[in-house]
Amino acid sequence: MELIFFYLIAIVAVASGFLVIRCQSPVNSALGLVNTFFCLAIFYVMLHAPFMAAIQIMVYAGAIMVLIIFVIMLLNLGTEARKRYTTGVVWSAIASLLVLFNVMYFIKRGRVTGAEGDITSYTVESVGHVELIGKALFTEYLLPFEIASILLLVAIVGAVVLAKKEV
Amino acid sequence: MITVYHYMTVAAILFAMGTYGVLTRRNAIVIFMCIELMLNSVNLTFIALSSHLQNMDGQVFVLFVMAVAAAEAGVGLALMIAFYRNRDSIDVDDINLMKL
């Protein structure tokens, strides 16, 4: 039952990704991307990471997609002009198939190993996912956390400076 | 039974599709959305492996990937607005100011 559900969501995710790369109108691509984000959020819930699913929906499907759609509507973009159609599609298809083949080869041939921790699905349910994330974030990963906050500050200032009138 | 390989296969397919989109599309915003698709497939791999190996490190990395993606969204879309103001287009073929 769970496997059927997984395949259903996977098919929807891949079909939405196909919409993102094939739709002529950028707004349709954006809607396909939102659909993909929701499918990935469902995957995160299935992987016992509910906080990540919530963050995925709030940050990606909420904030970033609103920003993208806002810019699409601000620039009033129509459908893409098809007149300058070059032969790059064939080479791009070959390159992306090569990427897919490489990754699938490693997935099929490799075995997942590594340092196994003690955070099972039972721990996530009893302690709480947010608490586990917070504990890891503020003890072991405190310096990257601070660097990420400085990065976001720099990005805010940079975005304001770049989008000003007299640049 | 769903294994970690199922999730990694879906992530690989999404990543390859994002690569194709980045290489073929002309519209800079659509290229940007394809980059977001690739980042999300990497996030799926991180969380699948984190759940499989039963530790939190992968999920903390996903938070950092999301922070970088948000910063990239802000700066990238501001760049597109600035470019559109100069050229009246966000077609990547028109971005050739630094070409000799």
Interface residues (C-beta under 8 A of the other chain):
Chain A: E2 L3 F6 A10 A13 V14 G17 F18 V20 I21 P26 S29 A30 L33 T36 F37 L40 F43 Y44 M46 L47 H48 A49 F51 M52 I55 Q56 V59 Y60 A63 I64 L67 I68 V71 I72 L74 L75 L77 E80 A81 R84 G88 V89 W91 S92 A93 A95 S96 L97 V99 L100 V103 M104 I107 K108 V112 G114 A115 E116 G117 D118 I119 T120 S121 L132 I133 K135 A136 L137 E140 Y141 P144 A148 L151 L152 V154 A155 I156 G158 A159 V160 L162 A163 V167
Chain B: M1 I2 V4 Y5 H6 Y7 M8 T9 V10 A12 I13 L14 F15 A16 M17 G18 T19 Y20 G21 L23 T24 R25 R26 N27 I29 V30 F32 M33 C34 E36 L37 N40 N43 L44 I47 A48 L49 S50 S51 H52 L53 Q54 N55 M56 D57 Q59 V60 V62 L63 F64 M66 A67 V68 A69 A70 A71 E72 A73 G74 V75 L77 A78 L79 M80 I81 A82 Y84 I90 D91 D93
